[in-house]
Amino acid sequence: MVNSEVNFHKKKDNSTYVHAMFNDIAYKYDLMNDLMTFGLHRLWKQKVSKLLNVPNKGIVLDLCCGTGDLTSIIVKQFPESEVIGIDFSEQMLEIADKRRKKSNVKFIKGDISNLPFEDESIDGISISFGLRNVSNYRKCLKEIFRISKPNSRFVILDLSHPKGLWDLLSKIYRFRIVPIIGNLIVGNKSAYEYLPNSIANYPNQEELCVMLKDSGWNEIEYFNIFGGVSAIHVAAKIK
């Protein structure tokens, strides 16, 4: 298992590999998320949207938006706001654009570590199951802080680090069962070996809180899901 994790983290640092991987799995991505979480990820994303607490007619940015499922939830939650989804995968964005219909949302291709927005221009920012895939967490968190308006919130949903029995069960599920499902449904076992392995170098709940604080964020808290198998972090920009 140790050797496997080392190999996958070499791949993680290769942005070309990660980009190609997400393009490859895009058309089965939503189905796999439903299967892997038994559909519960949709409820977690509802919570993310509610925690944003965006003012009326604000600007909301959904980072690593993928196929736009969280983005569409945010649009329903804040119908008077301008909602923007950003991702680096063309195939993911193609699906997201088809999903948006006539809603007040636009999707753009971009790098979340180098965002094309002015300082303090965004009223609320979300990211779901995407932060652990960036190569430099601190740089990314500082960049997100830069574009956030004072009193805005940043909400993160991602896999995290459970303890005890939850840790044992999640490792069995992530490393043994998920790759089998990925191979059967998507035909890409490698991608679904990479995805659970990507958690290995991702900061745990407390470490992420420290990184957020060091990047300028305040009022930081987190909520564990299934004993920490996933977690939601909330931070505010208070000046």
LOKEVEX-650697 format. One record per atom (N, C-alpha, C): x, y, z. Coordinates in pm, whole numbers, padded with zeros to 5 digits, always signed. Layout:
REM residues N
XYZ/...
//
This chain:
REM residues 239
+00082-00122+00000/+00000+00000+00000/+00085+00126+00000/+00197+00125+00075/+00283+00243+00080/+00338+00277-00058/+00388+00175-00130/+00443+00199-00263/+00338+00254-00357/+00215+00202-00344/+00105+00248-00428/+00079+00397-00406/+00079+00438-00279/+00051+00577-00248/+00161+00668-00304/+00286+00625-00293/+00397+00706-00347/+00380+00727-00498/+00347+00621-00569/+00328+00631-00714/+00217+00727-00749/+00108+00720-00674/-00004+00806-00707/+00026+00951-00676/+00107+00978-00574/+00139+01117-00547/+00235+01174-00649/+00314+01089-00711/+00393+01136-00825/+00300+01177-00938/+00194+01099-00957/+00097+01133-01061/+00023+01260-01025/-00007+01277-00894/-00081+01395-00853/-00006+01522-00889/+00127+01520-00875/+00206+01637-00906/+00210+01664-01056/+00170+01568-01136/+00169+01583-01280/+00032+01634-01322/+00023+01766-01343/-00107+01825-01374/-00165+01771-01504/-00078+01732-01597/-00126+01674-01722/-00201+01545-01698/-00148+01461-01609/-00215+01335-01576/-00351+01360-01511/-00354+01449-01413/-00478+01476-01341/-00583+01535-01435/-00539+01627-01521/-00630+01689-01618/-00690+01584-01710/-00607+01495-01763/-00654+01390-01853/-00746+01292-01780/-00715+01263-01654/-00796+01170-01577/-00938+01222-01558/-00951+01350-01520/-01084+01405-01498/-01162+01419-01629/-01094+01450-01737/-01162+01452-01866/-01216+01313-01901/-01137+01211-01870/-01173+01074-01905/-01295+01024-01828/-01306+01063-01701/-01415+01010-01617/-01536+01104-01612/-01531+01215-01685/-01633+01319-01672/-01775+01267-01691/-01797+01184-01793/-01935+01147-01827/-01994+01041-01733/-01913+00986-01646/-01966+00894-01544/-01939+00948-01403/-01891+01071-01396/-01850+01128-01268/-01965+01139-01169/-02078+01192-01215/-02194+01208-01126/-02246+01073-01079/-02254+00978-01170/-02300+00843-01134/-02209+00781-01030/-02079+00794-01049/-01985+00737-00953/-01996+00805-00817/-02016+00937-00815/-02034+01006-00688/-02158+00956-00615/-02264+00933-00691/-02386+00880-00630/-02363+00740-00573/-02294+00657-00649/-02268+00521-00603/-02175+00519-00483/-02069+00597-00487/-01969+00595-00380/-02021+00650-00249/-02114+00747-00256/-02166+00809-00133/-02312+00771-00106/-02366+00679-00187/-02506+00638-00176/-02599+00759-00191/-02555+00854-00273/-02634+00973-00301/-02625+01082-00195/-02553+01056-00087/-02550+01150+00024/-02470+01276-00007/-02382+01271-00107/-02304+01390-00139/-02394+01507-00178/-02511+01477-00228/-02605+01583-00266/-02657+01658-00142/-02680+01585-00035/-02722+01649+00091/-02609+01732+00150/-02487+01681+00141/-02372+01755+00193/-02353+01885+00116/-02376+01880-00014/-02360+02000-00095/-02471+02101-00067/-02588+02053-00029/-02695+02144+00014/-02649+02223+00136/-02582+02153+00228/-02531+02220+00348/-02424+02321+00313/-02336+02287+00220/-02232+02379+00175/-02296+02508+00124/-02397+02493+00041/-02463+02610-00018/-02525+02698+00090/-02590+02637+00188/-02655+02714+00295/-02552+02788+00380/-02435+02727+00399/-02332+02789+00483/-02266+02909+00416/-02283+02925+00285/-02221+03038+00215/-02274+03173+00263/-02404+03178+00290/-02465+03299+00346/-02433+03423+00263/-02461+03413+00135/-02429+03521+00040/-02535+03630+00045/-02496+03758+00038/-02595+03867+00036/-02676+03866-00093/-02789+03930-00091/-02875+03937-00208/-02801+04001-00325/-02809+03937-00441/-02744+03984-00563/-02591+03989-00550/-02537+03896-00474/-02393+03887-00461/-02332+03806-00574/-02201+03786-00565/-02128+03706-00664/-02073+03583-00593/-02108+03465-00644/-02066+03339-00582/-01977+03264-00679/-01868+03209-00628/-01773+03135-00710/-01764+02992-00658/-01790+02895-00748/-01778+02753-00715/-01653+02699-00781/-01550+02671-00699/-01422+02626-00750/-01422+02476-00776/-01343+02433-00874/-01340+02290-00911/-01483+02241-00927/-01560+02314-01005/-01705+02290-01012/-01741+02160-01080/-01649+02100-01155/-01678+01974-01220/-01796+01983-01312/-01892+01894-01294/-02010+01891-01379/-02119+01989-01335/-02089+02067-01233/-02181+02173-01194/-02294+02135-01101/-02283+02021-01031/-02394+01982-00944/-02406+02074-00823/-02293+02109-00759/-02301+02206-00649/-02337+02344-00702/-02284+02380-00817/-02316+02510-00876/-02465+02527-00895/-02532+02422-00943/-02677+02429-00965/-02753+02442-00834/-02702+02382-00728/-02764+02396-00596/-02751+02540-00546/-02634+02598-00567/-02610+02737-00525/-02702+02832-00600/-02722+02808-00729/-02812+02892-00808/-02953+02891-00751/-03000+02774-00710/-03134+02763-00651/-03139+02831-00514/-03029+02822-00440/-03023+02882-00307/-03017+03034-00314/-02949+03088-00416/-02930+03232-00429/-02968+03275-00572/-03096+03271-00606/-03140+03296-00744/-03113+03437-00794/-03094+03533-00704/-03067+03671-00746/-02919+03699-00762/-02835+03603-00727/-02691+03624-00732/-02632+03581-00866/-02514+03633-00895/-02436+03588-01010/-02350+03471-00964/-02365+03356-01028/-02292+03236-00987/-02197+03195-01098/-02072+03171-01060/-01968+03135-01155/-01904+03003-01112/-01893+02910-01205/-01822+02785-01180/-01692+02783-01258/-01585+02737-01195/-01456+02732-01262/-01394+02593-01245/-01337+02541-01353/-01274+02409-01350/-01170+02403-01461/-01077+02308-01451/-00973+02297-01554/-01003+02188-01655/-01111+02112-01634/-01146+02002-01723/-01250+02045-01825/-01213+02042-01952/-01305+02081-02058/-01429+01992-02063/-01409+01862-02043/-01521+01768-02050/-01619+01790-01934/-01567+01817-01816/-01652+01848-01703/-01735+01973-01730/-01669+02076-01783/-01737+02203-01809/-01841+02189-01919/-01817+02101-02015/-01915+02077-02121/-02044+02022-02062/-02031+01929-01968/-02149+01872-01902/-02217+01979-01816/-02137+02057-01744/-02192+02162-01658/-02270+02264-01740/-02218+02299-01856/-02284+02399-01939/-02419+02349-01990/-02427+02219-02020/-02555+02162-02062/-02654+02160-01948/-02606+02145-01826/-02692+02135-01709/-02752+02269-01669/-02683+02377-01703/-02722+02508-01648/-02855+02559-01702/-02894+02514-01821/-03020+02556-01883/-03026+02709-01890/-03128+02770-01828/-03142+02915-01839/-03106+02984-01707/-03040+02917-01619/-03008+02975-01489/-02900+03082-01501/-02893+03168-01399/-02797+03278-01398/-02661+03227-01351/-02595+03148-01435/-02465+03093-01400/-02380+03085-01526/-02251+03104-01509/-02160+03085-01622/-02042+03001-01575/-01986+02928-01670/-01875+02840-01640/-01753+02884-01719/-01638+02881-01652/-01514+02920-01718/-01405+02818-01686/-01311+02805-01778/-01196+02718-01755/-01087+02800-01688/-01026+02742-01584/-00922+02816-01517/-00852+02738-01408/-00747+02797-01356/-00664+02740-01250/-00700+02808-01119/-00742+02730-01019/-00787+02791-00894/-00671+02845-00810/-00548+02821-00851/-00434+02881-00783/-00393+03013-00847/-00460+03049-00955/-00433+03175-01026/-00564+03224-01086/-00649+03276-00999/-00786+03307-01037/-00799+03440-01111/-00880+03445-01216/-00892+03566-01299/-00995+03665-01244/-00980+03701-01116/-01073+03794-01053/-00995+03899-00975/-01055+04016-00962/-00991+04125-00890/-00990+04100-00739/-00905+04171-00669/-00900+04161-00523/-01036+04196-00463/-01076+04117-00364/-01198+04142-00286/-01320+04169-00376/-01343+04077-00470/-01453+04095-00566/-01563+03989-00554/-01542+03885-00469/-01636+03773-00462/-01702+03766-00325/-01835+03744-00322/-01912+03745-00197/-01917+03610-00126/-01887+03503-00195/-01890+03370-00133/-01823+03269-00225/-01745+03178-00166/-01670+03081-00247/-01686+02941-00189/-01710+02845-00278/-01724+02705-00237/-01629+02618-00317/-01598+02501-00261/-01523+02399-00334/-01560+02264-00276/-01596+02169-00363/-01633+02035-00316/-01548+01929-00384/-01481+01850-00303/-01398+01737-00348/-01296+01781-00454/-01239+01899-00434/-01142+01949-00530/-01013+01999-00469/-01017+02047-00344/-00899+02109-00285/-00783+02010-00273/-00813+01885-00243/-00704+01789-00222/-00629+01758-00352/-00682+01801-00466/-00616+01775-00594/-00521+01886-00638/-00513+01996-00562/-00421+02102-00600/-00281+02068-00549/-00180+02122-00614/-00042+02088-00579/+00013+02170-00464/-00042+02291-00442/+00008+02380-00337/-00112+02436-00260/-00145+02375-00149/-00263+02415-00072/-00254+02559-00023/-00140+02596+00033/-00126+02729+00091/-00138+02839-00015/-00077+02819-00129/-00088+02916-00237/-00233+02931-00281/-00302+02819-00291/-00442+02820-00333/-00530+02893-00232/-00510+02865-00103/-00592+02928+00001/-00568+03079+00007/-00443+03121-00015/-00413+03265-00016/-00475+03334-00137/-00476+03262-00250/-00535+03319-00371/-00686+03335-00355/-00749+03238-00292/-00893+03247-00266/-00923+03360-00168/-00836+03375-00067/-00852+03485+00029/-00841+03620-00043/-00749+03630-00136/-00727+03756-00209/-00853+03806-00277/-00926+03717-00342/-01042+03762-00421/-01170+03772-00340/-01167+03728-00215/-01287+03730-00131/-01312+03867-00071/-01436+03909-00070/-01473+04036-00008/-01469+04023+00144/-01447+04133+00215/-01459+04130+00361/-01598+04080+00402/-01601+03997+00505/-01723+03937+00561/-01780+03825+00473/-01706+03784+00371/-01751+03671+00290/-01708+03540+00354/-01764+03429+00304/-01732+03297+00355/-01673+03209+00246/-01589+03117+00290/-01530+03015+00205/-01566+02880+00268/-01632+02793+00189/-01680+02665+00241/-01617+02551+00160/-01557+02457+00231/-01485+02345+00169/-01552+02213+00208/-01583+02131+00110/-01628+01994+00133/-01528+01901+00068/-01476+01806+00145/-01381+01712+00086/-01369+01587+00172/-01304+01487+00116/-01267+01371+00195/-01170+01416+00303/-01170+01346+00418/-01082+01388+00525/-01026+01266+00597/-00990+01285+00723/-00917+01182+00796/-00997+01136+00919/-01067+01024+00906/-01142+00970+01019/-01050+00900+01118/-01106+00865+01232/-01029+00794+01334/-01103+00667+01376/-01026+00576+01437/-01085+00456+01493/-01149+00367+01389/-01268+00319+01421/-01339+00226+01332/-01373+00290+01199/-01406+00419+01202/-01437+00488+01077/-01316+00488+00984/-01198+00502+01040/-01076+00500+00961/-01056+00364+00895/-01074+00258+00972/-01059+00123+00919/-01160+00095+00809/-01285+00128+00833/-01391+00102+00735/-01369+00184+00608/-01329+00308+00624/-01310+00394+00506/-01193+00346+00421/-01088+00297+00484/-00973+00247+00408/-01011+00122+00329/-01087+00033+00391/-01133-00086+00319/-01219-00045+00199/-01308+00048+00223/-01399+00092+00117/-01325+00166+00006/-01238+00263+00044/-01170+00347-00055/-01070+00269-00138/-00992+00184-00071/-00882+00118-00141/-00920-00013-00208/-01023-00078-00159/-01058-00209-00214/-01186-00208-00298/-01287-00138-00249/-01418-00144-00315/-01433-00037-00424/-01395+00087-00394/-01411+00196-00490/-01341+00169-00624/-01216+00121-00625/-01152+00092-00754/-01226-00014-00836/-01285-00111-00769/-01362-00213-00839/-01486-00151-00904/-01555-00066-00828/-01672+00003-00883/-01632+00091-01001/-01520+00164-00985/-01472+00251-01092/-01438+00175-01218/-01382+00057-01201/-01348-00025-01317/-01473-00077-01387/-01572-00118-01307/-01696-00173-01364/-01781-00066-01432/-01793+00050-01369/-01883+00155-01418/-01816+00245-01522/-01694+00285-01494/-01625+00383-01579/-01526+00316-01674/-01477+00198-01636/-01373+00134-01713/-01238+00197-01692/-01222+00264-01575/-01097+00332-01544/-01063+00305-01398/-01000+00192-01373/-00962+00156-01236/-00857+00250-01181/-00764+00293-01266/-00655+00380-01222/-00706+00509-01161/-00807+00570-01223/-00862+00696-01172/-00918+00678-01032/-00985+00567-01010/-01049+00545-00880/-00957+00475-00781/-00833+00451-00821/-00726+00422-00727/-00658+00553-00689/-00645+00643-00786/-00585+00774-00758/-00671+00854-00660/-00802+00859-00682/-00888+00946-00603/-00882+00917-00453/-00894+00791-00410/-00882+00767-00265/-00740+00789-00214/-00640+00759-00296/-00502+00781-00254/-00469+00929-00239/-00544+01014-00307/-00516+01157-00303/-00536+01216-00164/-00605+01141-00077/-00628+01189+00059/-00504+01180+00145/-00407+01096+00107/-00293+01066+00193/-00213+01191+00232/-00188+01281+00138/-00111+01402+00167/-00200+01523+00197/-00330+01504+00194/-00423+01613+00222/-00423+01640+00373/-00419+01766+00415/-00415+01796+00559/-00538+01743+00632/-00518+01700+00756/-00633+01657+00835/-00715+01779+00877/-00822+01755+00950/-00916+01862+00982/-00849+01979+01053/-00770+01949+01155/-00704+02055+01233/-00595+02123+01151/-00521+02046+01074/-00415+02104+00992/-00471+02200+00888/-00586+02166+00831/-00648+02255+00734/-00695+02384+00802/-00743+02373+00924/-00782+02493+00999/-00661+02585+01017/-00546+02529+01049/-00423+02608+01066/-00383+02674+00935/-00391+02599+00825/-00357+02655+00694/-00450+02770+00658/-00578+02755+00688/-00674+02862+00660/-00641+02986+00741/-00609+02967+00868/-00574+03080+00954/-00448+03149+00906/-00348+03071+00868/-00222+03128+00818/-00241+03205+00688/-00347+03170+00614/-00376+03237+00487/-00461+03362+00505/-00499+03391+00630/-00574+03513+00659/-00717+03494+00704/-00768+03371+00695/-00908+03345+00726/-00934+03347+00877/-01058+03380+00914/-01101+03386+01053/-01226+03301+01075/-01268+03293+01201/-01392+03224+01238/-01401+03086+01171/-01294+03010+01184/-01282+02881+01115/-01341+02770+01201/-01422+02687+01139/-01478+02570+01206/-01499+02459+01104/-01518+02337+01154/-01543+02226+01063/-01644+02130+01122/-01707+02054+01032/-01808+01955+01068/-01768+01821+01007/-01752+01721+01090/-01719+01588+01040/-01842+01517+00988/-01824+01438+00884/-01929+01354+00827/-01882+01210+00837/-01964+01124+00896/-01926+00984+00917/-01791+00973+00988/-01782+01041+01101/-01662+01031+01182/-01538+01093+01122/-01555+01174+01018/-01441+01238+00954/-01402+01177+00821/-01482+01083+00771/-01456+01030+00637/-01457+01146+00537/-01551+01237+00554/-01553+01365+00483/-01568+01475+00588/-01542+01597+00548/-01556+01709+00641/-01591+01835+00563/-01664+01924+00631/-01696+02056+00577/-01624+02160+00664/-01541+02240+00601/-01474+02350+00670/-01538+02482+00628/-01555+02572+00721/-01611+02705+00694/-01515+02809+00748/-01484+02909+00667/-01395+03017+00710/-01451+03149+00662/-01423+03255+00734/-01470+03388+00697/-01353+03484+00684/-01374+03587+00604/-01273+03692+00588/-01321+03813+00666/-01266+03831+00783/-01307+03940+00870/-01195+04044+00876/-01230+04168+00840/-01130+04276+00846/-01174+04384+00944/
//
